[in-house]
């Protein structure tokens, strides 16, 4: 299962990196074109301006590649952490304190659509450190009916660092 998770995160992060590079090239080309028009170059052939001076596109693509690489590293680290926690972590039971309902908008063609997701928030008292730890699940596209407020949810934690966790459901 860990290999499948890592593969999914890798493919998804490659896609995110490619999108960052394309957006970076686009904005870099736009900046080159804008800079050329401010210097009095005719805008009748914008592709000629970008082809004659591809510096902006290269810089934008480079910035996009760096951002894409950072996204890849973060996603692969998260997949690795989850795999490690499933293998070596300590399973605890935390009390669900609330379920956060969040919405975000995205554009599809000419319309704005909304996507709703849910985050389970749970608390656990650590008898070793005598501190209350708060855990937040990853985003879920469905309402977690099996975990109403007051119920218990399984959380995998790193015994040495309770800040490294994974809420299971």
C-alpha positions in Angstrom: 0.0 0.0 0.0 2.9 2.4 0.7 4.3 1.9 -2.8 0.9 2.7 -4.3 0.6 5.8 -2.2 4.1 6.9 -3.1 3.3 6.3 -6.8 0.1 8.3 -6.6 1.8 11.2 -4.9 4.7 11.1 -7.4 2.4 11.2 -10.4 0.2 13.9 -8.9 3.3 16.0 -8.0 4.7 15.6 -11.5 1.4 16.9 -12.9 1.6 19.9 -10.4 5.2 20.5 -11.5 4.3 20.5 -15.1 1.5 23.0 -14.5 3.9 25.3 -12.6 6.3 25.2 -15.4 3.7 26.0 -18.1 2.3 28.9 -16.0 5.8 30.2 -15.4 6.6 30.1 -19.1 3.3 31.9 -19.8 3.9 34.6 -17.3 7.5 35.0 -18.3 6.5 35.4 -21.9 3.9 37.9 -20.9 6.5 39.9 -19.0 8.8 39.8 -22.0 6.0 41.0 -24.3 4.9 43.7 -21.8 8.5 44.9 -21.4 8.9 45.0 -25.2 5.8 47.1 -25.8 6.8 49.5 -23.1 10.1 50.0 -25.0 8.2 50.9 -28.2 8.3 47.5 -30.0 5.1 46.9 -32.1 2.7 44.3 -30.7 1.5 43.2 -34.1 3.5 40.0 -33.8 3.7 39.1 -30.1 5.1 35.6 -30.9 8.0 37.2 -32.8 8.9 39.3 -29.8 9.0 36.3 -27.4 10.9 34.2 -29.9 13.5 37.0 -30.4 14.0 37.4 -26.6 13.0 34.2 -24.8 14.7 35.3 -21.5 11.4 36.0 -19.7 10.0 32.6 -20.8 13.2 30.9 -19.6 13.1 32.7 -16.2 9.4 32.1 -15.8 9.9 28.4 -16.7 12.8 28.2 -14.2 10.7 29.7 -11.4 7.9 27.3 -12.3 10.3 24.4 -12.3 11.6 25.3 -8.8 8.1 25.7 -7.5 7.1 22.4 -9.0 10.1 20.7 -7.5 9.2 22.1 -4.1 5.7 20.8 -4.5 7.1 17.4 -5.5 9.4 17.2 -2.5 6.7 18.2 -0.1 4.2 15.6 -1.5 6.8 12.8 -1.6 7.8 13.7 2.0 4.2 13.4 3.1 3.8 10.0 1.4 7.0 8.8 3.1 5.8 10.1 6.5 2.4 8.3 6.1 4.2 5.1 5.1 6.6 5.3 8.0 3.7 6.1 10.5 1.7 3.0 9.3 4.8 0.8 9.8 6.4 2.3 12.9 3.9 4.8 14.5 1.9 4.4 17.6 -1.9 4.2 17.2 -3.9 6.3 19.7 -7.5 7.1 20.0 -8.4 10.8 20.0 -11.7 12.4 20.6 -13.4 14.2 17.7 -14.0 17.8 18.8 -15.3 19.3 15.5 -15.7 18.7 11.8 -14.8 21.7 9.8 -16.7 22.3 6.5 -14.7 24.3 4.0 -15.4 25.5 0.5 -13.1 26.7 -2.2 -14.0 28.0 -5.6 -12.5 27.1 -8.9 -13.1 28.1 -12.5 -14.3 25.7 -15.1 -14.7 27.4 -18.4 -16.9 30.5 -17.9 -18.4 29.3 -14.7 -17.3 29.4 -11.1 -17.8 26.2 -9.2 -17.4 25.4 -5.6 -15.9 22.3 -4.0 -16.7 21.4 -0.4 -14.3 19.4 1.8 -14.2 18.3 5.4 -11.5 18.3 8.0 -11.8 16.3 11.2 -10.3 17.9 14.3 -9.6 15.7 17.3 -7.8 16.1 20.6 -5.8 13.7 22.8 -4.2 14.1 26.2 -0.6 12.9 26.1 0.0 11.3 29.6 3.8 11.4 29.0 4.1 15.1 28.4 0.8 16.1 30.1 -0.2 18.2 27.1 -3.3 18.1 25.0 -2.5 17.5 21.3 -4.8 18.7 18.5 -4.9 16.7 15.3 -6.3 17.7 12.0 -7.1 15.2 9.3 -6.3 15.6 5.6 -9.0 17.0 3.4 -11.9 14.6 2.6 -14.5 15.2 -0.1 -17.2 13.4 1.9 -18.8 14.1 5.2 -17.3 11.7 7.8 -20.6 10.3 9.1 -18.8 7.5 11.1 -17.1 10.1 13.3 -19.6 12.5 14.9 -18.4 15.0 17.5 -17.6 13.2 20.7 -16.6 9.9 19.0 -13.1 8.5 18.9 -10.9 8.4 15.8 -7.6 6.5 15.2 -4.5 8.6 14.9 -1.0 7.3 14.1 1.7 9.4 15.8 5.5 9.4 16.0 6.3 8.4 19.6 9.1 10.9 19.6 7.3 13.8 17.9 3.5 14.1 18.3 3.6 16.8 15.6 4.2 14.1 13.1 0.8 12.3 12.7 -1.8 10.9 10.4 -5.5 10.8 11.2 -7.0 7.6 9.9 -10.5 7.2 8.5 
